[in-house]
Amino acid sequence: MIHFNWYKPFEKGNNKTVIFPKDLMKKKTMGKYTYLLENKLKKILKVKNVVLTTSGTSALMMASMALNIKPNKKIICSNLTWIATINPSLILGAKIYLVDTDKNTQKVNFNKLNKTIKKIKPDIVILVHLTGEVAENKEFTSLKKKYRFKVIEDASQGMFNKYDNGKYCGTKFEIGCFSLSVTKIINMVYGGFCTTNSNYLADKLRTIRNNGVNAEPEYAKLELPVMKGLNLKPSDLHAFIGIQNLKNRKLIVKKVKEIFSRYKKRIKNSKITLIETKNISIYPSVIVEKISKFSKFCQKNNIQLHYGVRCLSESSELKQSSKKFPNSIFCSKNLVRLPGGPGYKLKEIDRIIKIINKY
Ligand SMILES: Cc1ncc(COP(=O)(O)O)c(C=O)c1O
């Protein structure tokens, strides 16, 4: 029986065992490989600072603390994203305003976002680059200058995609947050990082990562915190794995693009509409008629689907009337992610397409 997982991470060769260098065994948390991975990411993404951490969620928490999110601060966020985007703001007690997406895409609706900005004058806007769809808009950038709010980019699903001006998404505004978990384009099994061009913010992020102590753990003599923080330091062992995967990034990106274009060319079923993107999308997403019937059909044929992200307005913490968010609610109810990820063989993808074309 063939069992298709919705995501397969990249393996170069079959059953290849990773041998860990001896010096790694001596380290428990940060060390040589953490700094090496930070430097490599810095060069690749062309950004001044990278601060590696334990997950994308940790990166978002660090960014939210570094930008002083706290009670009475006003935060705007897209209604369609993974809850990790907004959890730090919720935990820190901020006031959250949700905005609907564009029709049939997973991108925030900039008309509505810009209107909300003018109305509420936020402290922070969190821009999410979901499944590689880069969220950008000229009016938004000029409103940022006018109202002087800060921007956190959640680029957890957007790594290696670029803005129109050629900048990598996650590097344009104050702080970018990325996930390096196993379902992302590059993984270190579990990890994430913040990017920033501000040395001041980078210093703050490193301090938050180290329980509020303003020194790298190896050099801390006086362990006195200067601000609030947590232990969000990554393990060197995982950073080592991240470096190995980063070395294969060109092959990985090529494979992910090939998978997406197969779906695009070969899905010939009017009940299934692929959400198109010119960018690198690790989660090929489709809008389907009668989602529960489709789900049963796929289950019967051993194709495992993922339901994608759901609307924040449907979560118990942020419950709001669905009337305000017609487009994101529509996606939430009708969108699924097809099997993706660079570990798939193209013939597996072809087989999936052949099956779903019969739905
Ligand atoms: C949009 C988005 N933000 C944040 C995260 C959190 O990343 P992590 O799972 O590494 O904590 C994810 C993870 O899937 C995500 O998709």
The ligand as a Gaussian input file, in Angstrom:
#p B3LYP/6-31G(d) Opt

LIG

0 1
 C        3.251000      31.081000       9.033000
 C        3.952000      30.387000      10.163000
 N        4.388000      31.115000      11.206000
 C        5.050000      30.542000      12.227000
 C        5.314000      29.194000      12.255000
 C        5.998000      28.589000      13.433000
 O        7.175000      27.929000      13.113000
 P        7.690000      26.711000      14.022000
 O        6.844000      25.538000      13.717000
 O        9.116000      26.534000      13.603000
 O        7.577000      27.153000      15.434000
 C        4.886000      28.394000      11.190000
 C        5.113000      26.954000      11.185000
 O        4.591000      26.190000      10.435000
 C        4.182000      28.997000      10.118000
 O        3.735000      28.281000       9.085000

